[in-house]
Amino acid sequence: MLFETSVGAVDGGSASAYLRPETAQGVYTQWRNIHTTTRNKLPIGVASVGRSFRNEISTSNYIFRTREFEQAELQFFCLPEDSAEYQREWTQRCFDWLITLGVHPSRLRLREHKGTELAHYALATTDIEYLYPFGWGELW
């Protein structure tokens, strides 16, 4: 579950490295242990925080696209027939929470991912985008 990338100043003169693309991978690989030890029934949420990596490096937005970063994720597991309702509820709660922090609603928008953009394990994904000085970009 690692991806290969080149580490070095130029491609060809660099070394290969294998990095973890998502913080939440441990949640999936340890799912049986998590579920057994917590004795929880669905729905259940599991939060994880850790270092993640990307193989796309762009200097156009400076710090907004870095190779490695700390990332917090929450994976929420529920019955398939309840997933659309929970996804809408979580998306709205997150959007509303940002507004309570003082983010102006006109600088926020929701962007639903198309089927080709979804992770292999996702039925739906919605980004909360923010209007940065350089344009709209993913915030959450």
Summary of the structure (lengths in Angstrom):
residues: 140
radius of gyration: 17.6
end to end distance: 23.0
largest distance: 51.1
contacts: 306
relative contact order: 0.12
helix: 31%
strand: 33%
